[in-house]
């Protein structure tokens, strides 16, 4: 035990004198490694009698603990000193001039989302979000979509092999409508929200991608009717496209979650090879463009969201963010939105300082 005490004192002195982590590691291996003197001392316990072991074991363990604590303390001190030295030597000159050309830009989708939020905030809408990985009930069932609805098909929807807690299917949401259900269940009525975000469907061509962006709006209150829906959309499109000659047409359609349901068409004119929103469509409908779907919220949807349909009515609408961005800023291929080509981003991107405002214009380019 006298030899063990001497080795401990020598090792503790060497640890205290260590100036680098490598030197400290040498002391750790020499003492606590497989062939270190503390480890060898522990191995001798098996050769001792029970009485000898009863006295020696606590003493050796105490030495081991004291050496280990000294190693940890010295390591912490060395690491702290190294960090302080690094912080003292590394400086940033904030007076350096900015680069000659701006690096990076705001993606058109992000810019259009900001424009949407700015316009609808002025109309009293809040922005709501929800999970992109949804369960079958919120994505389909609560929206009055029966089991045989085509949207539930495997070739249209990205399903997960795992089930939800109640045994239902899990999937990548196919629209942002589940956000409406969750918001109504959480907040009740009256409610006025927009739900922008990413959605996923199995489709890919020049005007469709497996992942795209959508904004849906919901208003639930007393005495709501289609006139409120048309006024809201017309006001939005006038602000978004910054034109007063916007004319909308609500065309009868069918969606499981609205009744009655209407497609939203907007009149457009041709400027060269580009369609520009504005102007009235002709009598035969050759100058109308479909931009989204809408309608009065189905009674069954209100009931499943916990809202009394005898007291409240509401309207909902959905628009493709990528599509209206293409229309507004003259892009002709949706796939380019997600290619990450810096040339495309440099051409169509926005300055970080170009914040959309109603007073300054939501579509001002940098």
Backbone torsions as a table, in degrees:
resi	resn	phi	psi	omega
1	UNK	NA	-30.4	176.9
2	UNK	-63.2	-42.1	178.2
3	UNK	-63.4	-39.0	179.8
4	UNK	-63.8	-40.0	178.8
5	UNK	-65.4	-41.1	178.8
6	UNK	-63.1	-44.1	179.5
7	UNK	-63.1	-36.8	178.9
8	UNK	-63.9	-46.2	-178.7
9	UNK	-62.6	-41.4	178.9
10	UNK	-62.8	-44.5	-178.6
11	UNK	-66.4	-42.7	179.3
12	UNK	-62.4	-37.7	177.7
13	UNK	-66.1	-40.4	179.2
14	UNK	-67.2	-37.4	178.2
15	UNK	-64.3	-45.0	-179.8
16	UNK	-63.6	-29.4	-178.1
17	UNK	-88.4	-9.1	-177.6
18	UNK	-64.4	132.9	-178.4
19	UNK	-110.8	-6.9	178.7
20	UNK	-134.4	160.4	177.6
21	UNK	-67.6	-31.5	177.9
22	UNK	-65.7	-43.1	178.5
23	UNK	-64.3	-37.3	178.6
24	UNK	-67.0	-37.5	178.8
25	UNK	-65.5	-35.2	177.1
26	UNK	-61.6	-41.1	178.7
27	UNK	-67.3	-37.5	178.6
28	UNK	-63.4	-46.7	179.9
29	UNK	-64.3	-41.9	-178.8
30	UNK	-64.0	-27.4	-177.8
31	UNK	-101.6	-48.2	-171.1
32	UNK	-108.9	-3.6	177.8
33	UNK	-66.6	176.8	-178.0
34	UNK	-58.0	-34.0	-179.7
35	UNK	-108.9	15.3	178.9
36	UNK	-71.5	160.4	-173.5
37	UNK	-66.9	-30.3	176.5
38	UNK	-70.1	-42.3	179.1
39	UNK	-63.3	-40.3	178.2
40	UNK	-65.4	-35.9	178.6
41	UNK	-66.2	-37.3	178.3
42	UNK	-65.9	-33.1	-179.1
43	UNK	-69.5	-23.7	-179.0
44	UNK	-73.5	-11.8	-178.0
45	UNK	-63.7	-31.0	-178.7
46	UNK	-68.9	-20.5	-179.3
47	UNK	-92.0	-3.5	-176.3
48	UNK	-91.7	160.0	173.3
49	UNK	-74.7	163.3	-180.0
50	UNK	-56.4	-38.9	-178.9
51	UNK	-68.6	-42.0	178.4
52	UNK	-64.3	-41.6	-178.8
53	UNK	-64.0	-34.3	-178.8
54	UNK	-62.1	-33.9	-179.9
55	UNK	-87.9	-38.2	-172.8
56	UNK	-76.7	-38.1	-174.2
57	UNK	-58.7	-50.1	178.8
58	UNK	-61.3	-36.1	-178.9
59	UNK	-65.9	-44.1	-179.7
60	UNK	-66.8	-41.2	179.2
61	UNK	-64.2	-36.4	178.0
62	UNK	-64.8	-41.8	176.9
63	UNK	-62.4	-44.3	-179.8
64	UNK	-59.8	-44.0	-179.4
65	UNK	-65.7	-40.0	-178.9
66	UNK	-65.5	-41.5	178.6
67	UNK	-66.4	-42.8	-179.1
68	UNK	-63.3	-42.2	178.4
69	UNK	-63.7	-39.9	179.1
70	UNK	-64.6	-40.2	177.6
71	UNK	-62.7	-45.2	-179.8
72	UNK	-63.5	-43.0	-178.9
73	UNK	-64.4	-43.3	-179.2
74	UNK	-68.6	-36.3	178.2
75	UNK	-63.3	-43.3	178.1
76	UNK	-61.5	-42.1	-179.4
77	UNK	-64.7	-43.4	179.8
78	UNK	-65.5	-42.5	179.6
79	UNK	-65.0	-39.4	178.3
80	UNK	-64.8	-42.7	179.3
81	UNK	-64.0	-40.9	179.3
82	UNK	-63.9	-41.0	179.2
83	UNK	-65.5	-42.7	179.1
84	UNK	-63.4	-38.6	178.5
85	UNK	-66.3	-39.3	179.4
86	UNK	-65.8	-43.7	179.3
87	UNK	-64.1	-34.3	-179.7
88	UNK	-71.6	-30.6	-176.2
89	UNK	-89.3	-23.7	-177.9
90	UNK	-96.7	122.6	179.6
91	UNK	-132.1	156.1	176.8
92	UNK	-119.8	127.2	178.9
93	UNK	-88.7	100.3	-178.4
94	UNK	-74.1	-4.2	179.8
95	UNK	-90.2	-0.2	179.7
96	UNK	-63.2	145.1	-179.3
97	UNK	-69.5	154.9	177.5
98	UNK	-69.3	160.9	177.6
99	UNK	-62.7	155.7	-178.0
100	UNK	-61.7	-35.8	179.3
101	UNK	-125.6	142.0	-180.0
102	UNK	-63.6	140.5	177.8
103	UNK	-105.3	123.1	179.4
104	UNK	86.1	163.4	-178.3
105	UNK	-158.0	167.5	176.6
106	UNK	-82.7	127.9	-179.5
107	UNK	-64.8	141.9	179.6
108	UNK	-53.3	-35.7	179.2
109	UNK	-64.0	-43.9	178.5
110	UNK	-63.9	-39.7	179.8
111	UNK	-64.2	-44.8	-179.0
112	UNK	-66.1	-36.4	175.6
113	UNK	-60.5	-40.3	177.3
114	UNK	-65.6	-38.2	178.2
115	UNK	-63.6	-43.5	178.8
116	UNK	-60.1	-47.5	-178.2
117	UNK	-61.9	-38.8	-179.7
118	UNK	-64.9	-44.7	-177.4
119	UNK	-68.7	-48.8	-176.0
120	UNK	-71.6	-27.2	174.9
121	UNK	-62.9	-37.2	178.0
122	UNK	-66.9	-23.3	177.9
123	UNK	-92.3	4.5	176.1
124	UNK	91.4	15.5	-179.5
125	UNK	-92.0	142.2	170.6
126	UNK	-97.0	156.2	178.0
127	UNK	-95.7	124.6	-179.5
128	UNK	-116.4	147.4	178.1
129	UNK	-130.5	165.7	179.5
130	UNK	-158.0	175.4	-177.1
131	UNK	-68.9	144.0	175.7
132	UNK	-82.5	-25.1	172.2
133	UNK	-94.0	110.6	-171.5
134	UNK	-114.4	167.0	172.3
135	UNK	-100.2	160.0	-175.7
136	UNK	-58.5	-35.0	-175.9
137	UNK	-66.1	-49.4	-179.0
138	UNK	-69.5	-35.5	-174.7
139	UNK	-79.4	-32.1	-175.6
140	UNK	-126.1	-59.4	-170.2
141	UNK	-60.2	-47.6	-178.0
142	UNK	-66.8	-14.1	179.0
143	UNK	-100.7	19.6	173.7
144	UNK	65.5	31.8	178.3
145	UNK	-102.1	113.2	-173.7
146	UNK	-73.2	172.8	-174.1
147	UNK	-62.2	-26.5	-177.2
148	UNK	-93.9	5.2	-177.3
149	UNK	-64.4	136.0	-177.5
150	UNK	-57.0	-30.3	-177.8
151	UNK	-63.5	-21.5	179.3
152	UNK	-80.7	-7.7	-174.2
153	UNK	-62.9	147.8	-179.0
154	UNK	-61.3	-31.7	-176.3
155	UNK	-78.9	-6.7	178.5
156	UNK	-109.6	-21.6	-171.2
157	UNK	-125.8	141.7	178.0
158	UNK	-90.0	102.5	179.6
159	UNK	-94.6	153.9	174.1
160	UNK	-100.3	150.1	177.4
161	UNK	-69.3	-26.4	-178.8
162	UNK	-79.1	151.3	179.3
163	UNK	-100.6	161.8	175.5
164	UNK	-76.2	176.6	-177.2
165	UNK	-60.7	-31.4	179.9
166	UNK	-95.7	13.0	176.0
167	UNK	88.9	4.1	-179.7
168	UNK	-82.3	169.0	179.0
169	UNK	-72.9	147.9	172.6
170	UNK	-113.8	144.0	-172.9
171	UNK	-155.9	165.8	168.8
172	UNK	-80.4	126.0	-172.6
173	UNK	-56.5	140.3	-178.0
174	UNK	-93.9	-9.4	176.5
175	UNK	-160.7	172.4	178.9
176	UNK	-94.2	10.7	177.4
177	UNK	-58.6	-34.1	176.8
178	UNK	-56.0	-27.4	177.9
179	UNK	-64.5	-35.7	177.8
180	UNK	-63.8	-44.1	179.6
181	UNK	-61.9	-48.5	-179.1
182	UNK	-62.3	-38.9	-178.7
183	UNK	-67.5	-41.8	178.4
184	UNK	-65.7	-39.5	179.7
185	UNK	-66.7	-34.4	-178.5
186	UNK	-81.2	-39.8	-170.7
187	UNK	-106.9	-21.6	-175.3
188	UNK	72.9	-154.2	-179.0
189	UNK	-127.7	153.5	2.5
190	UNK	-74.9	158.9	-178.5
191	UNK	-150.8	146.7	178.6
192	UNK	-146.3	104.8	-173.7
193	UNK	-138.5	158.4	162.2
194	UNK	-118.7	149.6	-178.3
195	UNK	-129.0	88.3	176.0
196	UNK	-87.2	153.7	176.5
197	UNK	162.8	179.8	179.8
198	UNK	-81.9	141.5	174.8
199	UNK	-135.8	164.4	-169.7
200	UNK	-136.6	129.2	173.6
201	UNK	-145.7	150.4	-175.9
202	UNK	-81.5	85.6	-177.9
203	UNK	-159.0	143.8	-179.5
204	UNK	-158.5	117.4	170.4
205	UNK	-162.8	-162.5	-174.9
206	UNK	-64.0	-25.4	-178.6
207	UNK	-117.9	6.2	178.3
208	UNK	-138.9	141.9	174.4
209	UNK	-134.6	156.1	-179.8
210	UNK	-60.8	-27.5	174.4
211	UNK	-124.2	130.8	177.6
212	UNK	-147.2	-176.2	-174.4
213	UNK	-120.4	142.1	-175.2
214	UNK	-141.0	148.9	170.9
215	UNK	-125.6	132.2	176.4
216	UNK	-121.3	145.1	179.6
217	UNK	-118.4	149.6	179.9
218	UNK	-143.6	130.6	172.5
219	UNK	-130.1	122.6	176.2
220	UNK	-128.8	123.2	-179.5
221	UNK	-162.7	-175.1	177.5
222	UNK	-81.5	140.9	172.8
223	UNK	61.9	35.1	175.8
224	UNK	-82.6	140.8	179.2
225	UNK	-142.3	178.1	-175.8
226	UNK	-63.2	-26.2	177.2
227	UNK	-61.3	-38.4	177.0
228	UNK	-64.5	-38.9	178.9
229	UNK	-62.5	-48.5	-176.9
230	UNK	-65.0	-41.1	179.1
231	UNK	-62.6	-42.8	-179.0
232	UNK	-61.2	-47.7	-178.9
233	UNK	-67.7	-40.3	179.8
234	UNK	-63.7	-42.4	178.3
235	UNK	-63.8	-41.3	179.0
236	UNK	-62.9	-49.6	-176.4
237	UNK	-63.8	-35.2	177.7
238	UNK	-64.1	-41.6	179.4
239	UNK	-72.3	-39.3	-176.2
240	UNK	-68.9	-47.0	-179.1
241	UNK	-88.7	-4.3	177.4
242	UNK	55.1	47.8	176.9
243	UNK	-140.6	143.5	178.8
244	UNK	-93.2	-11.4	-177.0
245	UNK	-92.5	32.3	177.7
246	UNK	-78.1	129.2	177.5
247	UNK	-127.1	128.4	-179.1
248	UNK	-108.6	151.6	173.2
249	UNK	-129.0	127.3	175.7
250	UNK	-98.1	113.9	-174.9
251	UNK	-106.6	127.9	-177.9
252	UNK	-54.9	138.9	-179.6
253	UNK	-151.5	-165.3	177.9
254	UNK	-140.9	127.4	168.8
255	UNK	-135.8	140.6	-177.0
256	UNK	-61.7	-28.1	-172.6
257	UNK	-94.4	-2.7	176.4
258	UNK	-131.6	149.2	178.1
259	UNK	-159.6	109.5	2.8
260	UNK	-75.8	161.6	179.2
261	UNK	-114.8	144.7	-179.8
262	UNK	-140.6	141.8	168.7
263	UNK	-84.0	145.3	-179.8
264	UNK	-102.5	114.2	176.5
265	UNK	-108.6	144.8	177.7
266	UNK	-123.7	139.8	177.4
267	UNK	-71.7	143.8	180.0
268	UNK	-139.1	164.0	175.2
269	UNK	-128.0	160.7	-180.0
270	UNK	-100.9	130.2	173.4
271	UNK	-122.4	97.7	-173.6
272	UNK	69.1	-126.7	179.3
273	UNK	-99.2	18.0	-176.2
274	UNK	-121.7	136.8	174.1
275	UNK	-83.6	132.8	-179.9
276	UNK	-123.2	126.2	-179.7
277	UNK	-66.1	132.0	180.0
278	UNK	139.4	142.8	-178.1
279	UNK	95.7	162.5	-174.7
280	UNK	-97.7	140.9	175.3
281	UNK	-70.6	154.5	-179.4
282	UNK	-78.2	176.0	-173.3
283	UNK	-63.6	-29.4	-178.0
284	UNK	-89.0	-1.9	175.6
285	UNK	81.7	17.3	-177.8
286	UNK	-76.3	-15.7	-177.4
287	UNK	-115.1	31.8	175.9
288	UNK	-111.8	142.0	179.3
289	UNK	-124.5	130.6	178.5
290	UNK	-79.1	130.4	-178.6
291	UNK	-118.5	-15.5	-179.3
292	UNK	176.6	178.4	178.1
293	UNK	-116.6	155.7	-178.0
294	UNK	-162.8	-176.8	177.1
295	UNK	156.0	-178.8	176.2
296	UNK	-83.2	135.2	-175.5
297	UNK	-61.9	129.1	-179.4
298	UNK	-61.2	141.8	179.7
299	UNK	-56.3	-38.8	-178.3
300	UNK	-65.4	-35.6	178.1
301	UNK	-66.0	-43.2	177.6
302	UNK	-61.0	-43.5	179.9
303	UNK	-61.2	-45.8	-178.5
304	UNK	-68.2	-22.9	177.1
305	UNK	-89.7	2.6	176.9
306	UNK	83.8	19.6	180.0
307	UNK	-108.6	136.2	-179.2
308	UNK	-74.5	111.2	-178.0
309	UNK	-72.0	-14.3	176.6
310	UNK	-80.7	-18.0	179.5
311	UNK	-104.7	-33.9	-175.5
312	UNK	-120.7	147.1	170.8
313	UNK	-129.2	165.7	179.8
314	UNK	-163.1	167.3	173.8
315	UNK	-125.2	156.9	178.1
316	UNK	-139.8	153.2	177.5
317	UNK	-147.9	157.3	178.2
318	UNK	-137.8	135.5	-179.5
319	UNK	-132.4	144.3	174.0
320	UNK	-83.0	115.2	-177.5
321	UNK	-63.6	-43.7	179.8
322	UNK	-61.2	-38.4	-176.3
323	UNK	-68.2	-44.9	-179.6
324	UNK	-72.1	-25.2	173.8
325	UNK	-67.0	-43.4	177.2
326	UNK	-59.6	-42.7	-176.7
327	UNK	-68.2	-40.8	-176.4
328	UNK	-73.9	-39.0	-172.5
329	UNK	-108.8	13.0	170.2
330	UNK	72.5	37.1	176.1
331	UNK	-98.9	146.2	-173.6
332	UNK	-120.7	1.7	-179.9
333	UNK	-141.7	113.9	-176.8
334	UNK	-64.3	-29.9	-176.9
335	UNK	-63.1	-27.5	179.6
336	UNK	-65.4	-21.7	178.8
337	UNK	-59.8	-29.9	-170.3
338	UNK	-118.1	9.7	179.3
339	UNK	-77.2	-24.8	-177.9
340	UNK	72.5	24.4	179.4
341	UNK	-75.1	118.0	-177.4
342	UNK	-62.6	-26.8	178.5
343	UNK	-68.2	-42.1	177.9
344	UNK	-65.3	-43.1	-179.2
345	UNK	-66.3	-35.5	178.5
346	UNK	-67.2	-36.0	-178.3
347	UNK	-75.8	-46.5	-173.5
348	UNK	-97.7	-10.2	-176.8
349	UNK	-70.8	163.7	-178.0
350	UNK	-114.5	153.9	175.9
351	UNK	-70.3	142.8	176.0
352	UNK	-59.8	-21.3	-179.3
353	UNK	-88.4	-3.7	-178.6
354	UNK	-89.4	74.8	-179.3
355	UNK	-84.2	126.9	-179.3
356	UNK	-66.3	131.0	173.7
357	UNK	-138.9	147.8	178.9
358	UNK	-66.4	-34.1	-178.5
359	UNK	-73.7	-37.5	-177.5
360	UNK	-92.3	-9.9	-178.4
361	UNK	103.5	120.7	-176.1
362	UNK	-76.7	-10.3	-176.3
363	UNK	-117.6	21.6	-178.1
364	UNK	-67.0	125.2	178.7
365	UNK	-85.2	153.4	179.5
366	UNK	-68.3	NA	NA
